[in-house]
Structures are given as C-alpha cells and as structure tokens.
Amino acid sequence: MSEELPRQMFDFHMHTNKSDGIMTPTELVNHCKKEGLTTIAITDHDTVDHIEEAMDAGRSAGVDVFTGTELTVEFGGVEMVHLLAYDFDEKNKELCDYLKKFQVERDDRSRKMIANLQKLGLKISWEELQSRVAGVATKRHVKNLVYEKADNLEILQRLGVASPEEFSKKLTARGKPADPGEWKKIDLAEAVKLVKGAGGSCSIAHPAYSFRQYAKDHPDYLAELKMLGVDAIEVFYGFHTKEEAEYLFAKAKELKMSMTAGSDFHEFYDPFCQGVGRWNTYGLIESQHLKWDFFSGFLGIGGLSIHD
C-alpha cells in the first residue's frame, strides 16, 4: 500500500490484544484519542471481553466507544466471511453463551494448526501460544510466534515462505500444508439473528476482499446478504481500492443498505493497514453531500445516511 491514506475522525473496525491486536483496550482508546479520533468501535474477533475496559477508557479519554465484535461466520462456502456487529448488549446471555462455545472451536483449530506446523519442522507449541495470548487465539498469533524464533526462519525459506505476508497463503490457508481443516462456524443468518436478539446491527466486513472469488459466480451476493438481514456494507476499508469502494458505494445506495468504515487496525507496521482512522472515502461522500449519522435508527452506529 504505497499511497498514504487520509486520517478520519472515527473508526469502526479495530482490534486489541483480546483477539489479534497488540494494544490493550485502554491503550488503543488512548491511542485513538491522541490521533484525533472522536468515535470508535473495537471489533475483536468472536469475543466481547474487550468492551467493558474500552468503554471505561473511552469515558476517561473523552472518546465515544460503541460495542462491537467481528464474528467468524459461514456463508456460501467462502473461506473467510466476517460479520461486524455493533451497538448490542454485550451481556446478552445467548450471545455470550455462543461466544464461549465458539472459543472451544477456535482453540481446537489453533491446536491442529500448531500440530501441522510442527510436522513441517517449525518450532512452536500450544503452551507457548497460550502464554502469549490475552484473549482469543488467532492465526496472527501463530504466525507471530513462529517468526519470533530465529531457527524457524531457515525452515520457512525452505518451505518457500519468503515473508510473513506469505505465511497464511502458503502454509495455513485452505488446502495448504498446515491447514487445520474445516471448522464449525455459525451460519451467517443465525449470527445475524443472534446479534439482533442482543439489540445490535450488522455490517459485512471487507467484502471486496472476502468475496472476490465468490462474486464472480454470484454477482448479486450483496442482495443475498441483505435478504439474510445484514444491515450494512463496510464500503470504506483500509484495503479497498477506489474502484472497489465506488462499486460498493453504488450497491449500498441501490440496495438501500447503510455503510460503515474502518481501518482494520491490529498493530503498527502492518503492510495492510496504515493506522487507526486510515481509510479513504475517495470523495464519494463529499461529492454527494452525504453525512455520517452515528445515531441513525437504521444502523445505530457508523451508518452513512442515504440522503443529503
């Protein structure tokens, strides 16, 4: 990503060390304050453990913090579908029960991935991973732990992995040597019901990235998602190109879906993210005189009004 992205005053897609980020919730909120952001949602993967601390930090720092999470869901056989959930009751029993159950599934997946990496000769253990993780264990944790050990670097070279950016694509992605196999994820429609049962709303995360292949055979996939109850599209995202944002913007207006935006910040020096609040509108909002409405009854958070 060579072009520097503008910094916005809000961000609705970020991660802390409660999933695969590096900062604590308090540190991230304070960092957002320092960078000039006024309104945020932290969307750690498949957990609500970050929310209480983040909201306390927000009150202290003068940053509006909304509840958020990023759910791993099943839809159409697509390898990575993430549903952003916002403005829900983080103490909702059904939601919390599901997240606790899914934590077991995530842990089993991480164990299998580690066992497969060990078979390739890489030095890593489940116990080491557990000692480093403050919340949900993810593929990013596994990758970072592998790269911390100098002995692994030569092995990775022999395996044809030239950089950390290639780790997932060449080793842990579907069909690759360390692929942990299929795992049981909640169906997208069921996840939507779960979030709405907790009083929240949903946006589909980084669609131009996740649905790149699926969209070739299913050009109306966004309409499918709307029919299943998805409220919004993450139109503006740190990794979306101008053409992708323009397409998603037009589809959101056509389908009368709301729009959300976020950087997907995890850590500094991330090649896929330039920092909190870093995403580009490409002039689409300004040219049509649209306004962000954080308190619209439609989405409840981060929603872009479809009227001027």
N, C-alpha and C positions, 0 to 999 in steps of 0.2 A: 504494500500500500504506500505509494510514493507521494501522492498529493495530500497535503495537510488538511484535515477536516476542521470545519469551524466548531467552536465550543458553544453548546446550547446551555440554557439555564436549568434544564431538567433532564432526567434520565430514568427510564423505566425498565432497564434491563442491565443488572449488575450482580456481581457475586462476591461473597465473603468467604472466610475460612470455614464457615458452616457447611459449605459444599466445596467448590474447587477454586475459590479465590484465595488471595494471600492475606488480606486485611481482616481484622475482626470487624463486626458490625459497627462498633463505635469508631474505629479508625476510618472506615470507609465513609461514614456520615461526616466526620470531621474533615476528611479529605475533600468531599464534595462541597462543603461549606467554604473551604479555602479556595477551591477552584471556581467559586461563584454560583454554584447550583442552588436553587431555592426549593425545588420539589423533586422527590425521588421515590422510587420503589426498588427494593432489593429483592431479587428473584432467585435465591439459591435453589439448587436442584432438589426437588422432591422432599422438601423439609420446610418447617415453619420455625425452626429453632433460632433463627436469626432475628425474628420480628420484634420480640419484646425489647431486646437490647438496642436494636436500631431505632425504635420509636422513642425510647428513653433518651438516646443520644440526640435524636432529632429535636426533641423538646429543649434540650440543653443548648444545642447549637443554633436553634432558630431555623431549622430545615424541616419542611413538611415531608413526612415519611408515611407512605401508604403501605399497607400489607401487600406482599407479593410472593410468588413462588413460580418455579418453572417445572412443570410436570412432564415426565417422560411417558409418552402415550403410543398406542398402536393405531395406525391408520393406513390402510391400503398396502401393507407390506413395505412401506417406506422405512429405510433403516433408522433414520433419526428424525422423529417428529416431537417437537416440544410445544407445550401449551402454556402460555403465560397466564397466570391467574392473578387477579387484582382485587383489592378492596373487599376482602372477605373476612369472616370471623375466624381468626387463626386458632381459636379454641373449639371450633365446631367438632363434635365427637366423631362423626362419620369421616370427616376429612382427616383428623388426627389418627384415627384407627387405621385408615388406609395407608397413610404415610409410614406408620410403624411397621405394618405388614410388608410394604414395599422395600423398606430398609433391609429386611432379611434377604429379599431377592437381589438387591444391589450388592450386598456383601457376598452372596454366593457367586455372583458374576465376577466380582473382583478376585475372589479366591481362585476361580477357574482360569482367569486371565493370567494371574501370577504363576500358577502351576504350568501353564503353557509357555510362558516366558522362561521359566526355569529349565524346561525341556530344551529350549534353544540355547541354553548355556548362560543366560543372563542371571546376575546375582541380585535377587530381590526376594523378600519373604513377606507373608501376610502380617507377621508380628511387627516387622519394620513399618509397614504401611499403617497399621493401626496406631502405632506410637506417634505418627506424624499427622494424623487426621483429627481435626477438632469436631467434625460433623460427618456428613455423607462422604463416603469414599467414591472417587470417580476415576475415569481413565486418565485425567490430567494428573492426579496424584501418582498414579502408577508410573506414568511417563517421567515425571519429575524425579521420582525416586530412582528410577533406572539411570537417569543421566547424572545423578549425584555421584555415582561410583565410577572412578576412572577405569577400572577393569572392564566395565561394560562397553566403553567407547570403541575398543578394538573389535569386540564381538558385533556390535551394531554395524560397523563398517563392513564386516564380512557378510552380514545379513543384507547388505545393500541399503541400509538406512543412513543416508548422508547427513541428516539434520533432524532436530526434534520435530520440525513441521511434518516430516515424513513418517514419524513413528506410528501413528494410527493408521495411515493409509497403507503402509507396507507390513504392519505386524498385527494390529488388533482389530482392524475393520472386518466386516463380514467376509468370510472365506479366506482370510489371511492366517498365517501360521499360529498366531496367539489368540485368534478369535475364540472367545469363551462360549460361543454358540447362542442359540436363541434364548431369550429370557421372557418371562411372563410380565407383560406390561398391560396397564389398564387401557381398554378401548377408549378412543377419543370421545365418543359420545357419552360414555359413562363418566369420564373425567369432567366433561362439561356439566353434567348433572350434579356431580359431587361439588364442584366449585359454586354453582348457582344455589345449591342447597345450603351452602355456607354464606350466601348473600353476596357472592362475588360475580365478576365478569371475566371473560376470556379473550385473549388475543393469540393468534397463531404466530409463533416465533420464526424469525428469519426465513420466510417462505421461499424466497428466490434461491436460497442455499439448500434447504431441506428437500424441496420439491422439484429440483432441477430436472431430474430424470423422469419422475412421475408425471410432470406437467406435459411432457412430450406426447404421452398417450391419453392424458386426462386434462385437456386444456381448461375444462370448467371446474377444476378441483377447488377453487375458492368458493364457488357457488355450492359445491358439496359440503364444504366446511360450514358455510352459513346455515345450510339446512340442518346440520347437526347441532346448531346452537352457538357456534363461535360468533362472538360479537364484533371482533375487530381483527385487523391485519397489521402486523408490525411492518409498516411501509418504509419507515426510515430507520436504518440499521447501519452500524459502522462498516459493514462489509458489503452492503448493497451498492451496485453501480448506479449511475444516473439513469440508464435505460431500465434497469430493474425497478428502481423507485418510481419512475414515470409509469411503468406498466401497472404496478401495484396500486399506485395512487388512483389511476383511472378505473381500475377494477373495484376499488373500495367505494368510489363515488357511484359507479354503475350499480353495484350491489347494495348500496346504502349501508355499508358497514363502516364502523368507526376506524380510526387509525391510531396506532401507537408508535413510539420511537424509543430507541435505546442503543447504547454503545456495546453491550455485552462485555463490559469490563470485568477482567479477572485479576490481572497483575500488570505491573509495569513491564515495558519492553516486550509486550505481546505483539507479534507481527500482524495479528488480525484485529487489533484494537489500539487506537491511539490514546485512549484515556477516557475518564468519565465525561459524560456530556458530549462526546465526539461522534457526531453523526450529521449527515448533510441533508438539508431539505431540497437542494438543487433548485431553489427558487420556486418550487411548486406551491408552497403555502402562500408565499408573498404575492405571487403573480395572480392568484385567485382571491386574495383578500380574505383568506380563511383564518380562523383563530383557534388556538388550543383552549379547550374547556375542561379543566381538571375536575369539575364538579357536575358534569352533564349527567342527567338521569340515565342516559343510554349506556355509557360505559362505566362512569363513576370515577375513572382515573385515566389520565393520559389520552383522552379521546379528542380527536380533532372534529370540530363541528363541521358538518357538511353544508353549512350555509355561511354566508358572509355577514 
